[in-house]
Amino acid sequence: MDPARLDEVVARQRALSAGPAADPAEVMRLAEALVTRFELAGRPVDLDEAIAAGQRAQQALPADHPYWAEVTGTLRQWRSFRHRQHGTPEDLDEAIALTRLLISARPTGAELPGLLDELSGLLITRYDRAGAITDLDDVLKASRQAVNKTATHDPDWAGRMANLAMALRLHFLRTDEGTDLDLAIHTAEVAVEHLDPGHSGYATVRSNLGILLRARFGRSGDRGDLDRAIRLYRQAVEHDPNDPLARSVLLSNLASALHDRFTHAGNDADLDEAIPLVRRAVDLTPPHDPAKGRHLANLSTVLLSRHDRDGADADLAEALEVLSAIVSLTTAAPKLRLTTALVRAEAAERRGDADAALAALHAAVDLLPVIAWHGLDRASRESALDGVRDVARTTAAVAVRLGRPEHAVEMLEQGTSVLWGQSLRLRTDLSELAVTEPELVDRLHKARQGLDGATADDAERTRLSRLWDATLQEVRGLPGWTDFLAPVPVEQLCRAADEGPVVWLNVAEDRCDALVVTDGRVTVVPLLGLSEDSAVERCNTYLESLSYAAQFRGPEDFLVRERFREELVDMLAWLWDTVTEPVLDALGFTGTPGEPLPRLWWCPTGPLTFLPLHAAGHYGPGADRTRSVPGRVVPSYASGLRALLRARRDRDRAPARVLAVGVAEGDGRQPTLPEVRQEIAGLTAVVPPERLTIRTGPQATRAAVMRALTEHSWLHLAGHTQPDPERPMHTGIVLSDGPLTVLDLADLHLEGAQLAYLSACLTTLGSGRLSDEALHLSAVLQLVGYRHVVATQWHIEDRHAAQMAEAVYSRLSRSGELDADSAARALHDALDELRGRAHPVDWASYVHRGP
């Protein structure tokens, strides 16, 4: 159409479409004219206006209108197209929502199998980027339904079988179950057998089978699978699809497979063929298409391989540029960007460019909260972090190797406790911003009210997360607010060490170090006797012994408990020799008699998060007191410097109001705890009755305790724990009507909370998969507001628990008022009475977390 004539059509349709009462058909004609002009002139504003007009038309029509399905389907196609052009996640979300609408409105129509197949493809795209587990479940469901509702003689049946195979592949990538992969390959092979060369999906179906065969080659090393995959890729490329995007994927897949064979067999011709293929794939892909990142990653890989083979500096230089481009490509999958950043850092380090390596390392850590985006449900975020759980420790180790320990501290601060960090940012005080920007603060409030809890469904959580992110970017664009909710620089973090050293213990594959923060400086103490393997081995042995001791508590199980006692003594000695003594010696903390012991905070990572660092030492008859951590310092734990700064800022001098909760009965499998009532009653000697609320037995319900928590600044909990290491958010304290879990507590936001004393077993036991995320009871209580937490690392005897509580509270109240800030020394001094006469199993379980 003549451009001038088209402009006239657009102008006329704008006039006909003006106003809220406009005919939806006229509005849709405007949208179609704008799309035509976009296709001719390529102006994005035309497509944007067309989609807005299409949305108006679609929303104005009832679902039973004969024109509704056509309008909805067209709008879905435009949204999907704009997503491919610009990578906008909102367009992908809307395309999925519109497809679901069409399916629900036409549940039995002839077009249903095609809609289900398209829904599966859209969900695969979103799952690749965001990783929501619910999307993967829906992909499998939609793919299977599409196949089941399509007759085997239908020309589209084979293509839908191929899409089901790719859905099964995604399930395999999540579960790593070989049976899933075998089923996916069988499904794809059936699809290939039933598809004629003239079918539009001929090339894609063959390429998909190639992808699956390569995956099996990666598991088994069977060269036959790789060779067959390459043959299939060649057939797909030779078919020459007209769609440039489809062709780019085929070329990139072939290039990647050729590179695999070069790596496996060393055939130079494979590498030489791969490079121009993947260059062509990159050229064919629009700048913001989600596939661009994958093609660029393949290009960087082949360039680095050719540099390793030929030594050409130009290849390395180009590879570094490509790697940097991927890291900056916001439309690429976040996990791809992160792994690319690590490769970029390694390559820069090899070139001796420390600054470039550090920039790439910081970029990798910056992407951890993007991978575990707060718009995902918690299970999906935990799953996403599980795949990158070593990144913070790995990057910190590289920073130490490069001589930049300050950067290492920043990386650990930002890259550990990611999930809690997201929750804390939602709870940030916005009062200062509200003075000048009340409208922005109102938007942030609306977003966080829905996000800071478990009530929002997937769609609402996504919408609120996007609102939060967009508003946050607006705030950071204001003068003076550039660093709002940004990672805290090390210069500010070091203030946390004003009251004593804070020690990050970094356990990484290639080195282990203590990063000692004192007086605005970070000092590295290499832990030469420690390795990641030895730490993991020790941790596994300890946890296995602990598990057995926790399960077998009867008088006849003496040998099981004795094994744990022996393991514990051996563990404490090993921790002293390999970890804690080198640190305390470097600090000059010798435990000189007569001098007050200094404070010290441990921030362990990886397997060390499970181990009793606070009690490390040599014990037994005639043991030297100064050969132990409690003989030299008053130890505490912290999740990081930022957490300490926050806790010190939130001091509240108001008189303590104490909530004492005691439940002696277990969950049916646990024994009754007769000393719980005595322990709770003992609090009446130190807390005035008007400031003490007691909930025991049937009164200690989940609802009653949750209500009372908001009215008290101190909490004392005595009873049983119901641990769930596989699902740490479901670990809880047993109350009269069920457990009060980590998940329940995480929804609270307690102003003025000062101290929580957990007189129960295993209240610091978290997730073995996500050790750096601190997913346990004591950590969640700090998240919701308690500045200090006294907790336990293993099981405690009922009689010892009551005695310990009495000893600690008598010291907390020495000034006449309960003083939360004396908690660490009160616990240390109370335990000191036991150390000389009791086995470590009886006292070393107790820990302090907080300032």
Secondary structure, DSSP 8 states (H G I E B T S, - for coil): --HHHHHHHHHHHHHHH-STT--HHHHHHHHHHHHHHHHHH--HHHHHHHHHHHHHHHHHS-TTSTTHHHHHHHHHHHHHHHHHHH--HHHHHHHHHHHHHHHHH-TTSTTHHHHHHHHHHHHHHHHHHH--HHHHHHHHHHHHHHHHTS-TTSTTHHHHHHHHHHHHHHHHHHH--HHHHHHHHHHHHHHHHT--TTSTTHHHHHHHHHHHHHHHHHHH--HHHHHHHHHHHHHHHHH--S-HHHHHHHHHHHHHHHHHHHHHH--HHHHHHHHHHHHHHHHHS-TT-TTHHHHHHHHHHHHHHHHHHH--HHHHHHHHHHHHHHHH-TTS-HHHHHHHHHHHHHHHHHTT-HHHHHHHHHHHHHTHHHHT-TTS-HHHHHHHHHTTTTHHHHHHHHHHHTT-HHHHHHHHHHHSSHHHHHHHHHT---HHHHHH-HHHHHHHHHHHHHHSSS-S-HHHHHHHHHHHHHHHHHHHTSTT-TTTT----HHHHGGGGGGS-EEEEEE-SS-EEEEEEETTEEEEEE-TT--HHHHHHHHHHHHHHHHHHHH--SGGGHHHHHHHHHHHHHHHHHHIIIIIHHHHHHHT----TTS---EEEEEE-GGGGGS-GGG-B--STT--TTSBSTTT-EEEE-S-HHHHHHHHHT---S---EEEEE----SSSS---TTHHHHHHHGGGTS-GGGEEEEEGGG--HHHHHHHHTT-SEEEEES-EE--TTSGGG-EEEETTEEEEHHHHHT---TT--EEEEESTTTT---SS-GGG--SHHHHHHHHT-SEEEEESS---HHHHHHHHHHHHHHHTTTSS--GGGHHHHHHHHHHHHHTTS-HHHHTTEEEE--
